[in-house]
Amino acid sequence: IPLKGAFGAFDTLHEHATADAFVRALDDSLAKAGGGAGALFVTGIMHGSAGHMEAYVNRRVTEQAAAMQDALGIVAGDTKTTEIRRVLDAFALIAVAGELASQWEITGWPEGAATAAVQEVAKRWLGDRGNMPYDQINVLESIRDHLQQNQDRFMTVAEAIDTEHDTAEISGYQDDTYIYLPASTFALSHGNATSDAAVTYLLDANYLHAGGERNSQQYRLPKINGKRTRAYRIYKSLLEFDGKQQGSAERSAQNVVQMPRETGTAG
C-alpha cells in the first residue's frame, strides 16, 4: 500500500510538529495502553448473543464491501475481479470492527471515521495493484519478458518484405507499433498458460490487435519469403507492462517503445 498521505503515512499530524513526533507519541501511547483496547473490544462482542452479533457483523460487512466495490468501480460477480473482491471483503471487516470500536467509545473517533480511513487504504491498494487477476498479470509478464529477451531477433517487416531470409534465425517481425509473433513463437512466450488463455488476457488488457479474419485473432502479414504468414499482432507498449491495464488499444507510434535493430541482417 503506497504512502501517499500529506505526511507520508499520515494525512494529519494531530497538532504534532512533524511526522516523527507523531510516531513517537503513538509509540508512547501504545506502550501505556497496549492491550486495553483489545480487551474492551472483546467485551463488547461478548455483550450480546453470539447469533445476533454474527448476523449484525455479516450484514454490515456485506454493506461495507458493496459500498467499496461501488466506490472503486468493481462490478459484483465479475469473475475477473474475484481476487480483488475477496480483499475488499477483508477491508470491509476491518471497517466494521473500527465502527464498532468507535460505537463502544474505545477509539474516540467520530462515526464514519474508521470507514473513511479503510476506504482510503483500499483505494490506494487497488490503485497500486491494478485490477487484473494474478494469472493474467503473470502471463503478460511472461510474454513481456520473452519479447525483451529476444528483441534482437525481430526483423522489421519492411526489411523482411525486401529480403530473402531464414525464418529459423528470427523470432518474428516488428514495425514501429507492433511485434508480430507466429503461433509457434507465441507458444513459447506465455509459460504454462494455454495460447487461448494468453490471447484472451492480451485482448482484455488491450495489448493485442486482432487480425480481422473470421475465427482467428491472428493477423496476415504482407507477403514474406513468397507467402503471407499469420502472426499475433502485439502492441509494443507491452514492453512497459507494469502489472496494470492500459486504457485503450489505440497506440500512436510516438507512444510505443522502439526496439532498435541493426538493418541488413536477419538475426
Secondary structure, DSSP 4 states (H G I P E B T S, - for coil): ----BTBBTBS--TT-SSHHHHHHHHHHHHHHHTTHHHHHHHHHHHHS-HHHHHHHHHHHHHHHHHHHHHHHTPPTT-GGGHHHHHHHHHHHHHHHHHHHHHHTTSS-PPTTHHHHHHHHHHHHHHHHH-SS-HHHHHHHHHHHHHHHHTGGGEEEHHHHHHS---GGG-SEEE-SSEEEE-HHHHTTTSTTS-HHHHHHHHHHTT-B-----TT---EEEEEETTEEEEEEEEEGGGGG--SS--S-S---GGGSPP----TT---
